[in-house]
Amino acid sequence: MPEYIRISYIQLTLLLTGFLLGSSAIMNQSDTARQDSWLAAILAVIAGVAVISMNVWISLLNPGKSLIGILKDKFGNVFGTVTAVLYIWYFIHIAALVTRELAEFMVTTTYAETPIIFVAICMVLVTAYLVRHGLEVIARTSEILIPLLIVSVIIIFLVMINLHEYNIENLLPFNERGLKPILHSSFIMTTFPYGESILFTMIFPYLYHRKLLKASILGVLISGLLILGITLRDLMVLGPDLISRVIFPPHITTGLIPNLDITPLVEVNLIIAGGIKIAICIFAAALGIAQLLGEHDHKPFVVPISVLTVVLSIWIFDDILAFFYWINTVWPYYSIPFQFVIPVLLLLMSWLKTKQRTV
Amino acid sequence: MVIGVILVFAILMVIDIPYFLKNQNFKIILAYSFLMTLGLALSLILALDISITTPSQIIESIVNMM
């Protein structure tokens, strides 16, 4: 049985909110749905609630076991270990992708002369320090910083209303190209970020409170509401045509405000949420390796995983266009086994085992 | 550049040495060494600007096959 970490109900909600907002706060993931992307965002939240419920349920059916333990228990020692190693790779990969996106945003918008590797190293260095101090410190940091993120998103939204920048006609005509692009877009948004919440099955066994499901769903709903707000804001201000042409729509949206530079607020969003997401990914990967070796301390693996995160973030893509192409075309399909197929199998196997015990 | 990368890795390993001296666990030392060697090898490949197939390309070809 793991030692329970003292994380409150609200800290878990904010941790999940930060993780899910991660890099989604600055990206345009729904350009295939164009003016209907707000509907895709709503559908993705509904799917996100289902996904997080499934992940919580897996943890509740396997008390005291993390994803690594559940995989070894359900799939056997050999196949379970192979799947666990693949999951650890997946966690490091997510950390690397978020680091690259964050670094690309900084270099593209603000620090044009700064080498991208320097930004990536700075970000991962801070998060590695955070992870070394454990999950409680990550949770407390998110408790302080995530409310600031929520406030900054609301501030940008309200400033745009005051400036009468919103054009409701940008949302029309409704359902012009049918349901298929909307569903495709909501699928992409489900895999990035909601499906990534499978990572929390590494954390759930360490939390002891009865409101696990409620706190998790609340986290998904808060982040979903913020992503919907950001999508609607960018759509009504920029319109679907311009959104499909720009890399970071929120940066362009805030840049339209005359005599007031609130672009740093967008950067703050990214640094806070992106930092929390990288920290959780590194923590899950380090804990996963420790558990595979039969240990409980994740600390010795924080530095090597942080190093791999930085190296991978630079190595995987040549430029930002390749990055966005890959995220929109390859990532959703690559994620299906990790986010849906294996978790559904684990849920079924756990449920059948529990049912057998009760009969 | 290569010397810089090796120096950075040496500093990072020096930070972790006290932990390994305190808890002499062979499995942890082995896993740590493997991950750090992998990190160092990839860093040197990046520093020397050697072009090798990236994981994204491999994943993309697997996804395209399906």
Interface residues (C-beta under 8 A of the other chain):
Chain A: H93 I289 A290 L293 G294 E295 D297 K299 P300 F301 V303 P304 I305 V307 L308 V311 L312 I314 W315 I316 F317 A322 W326 V330 Y333 Y334
Chain B: F9 L12 I15 D16 Y19 F20 N23 N25 K27 I28 A31 Y32 L35 M36 L38 G39 L42 S43 I45 L46 T54 P55 S56 I59 E60 I62 V63 M66
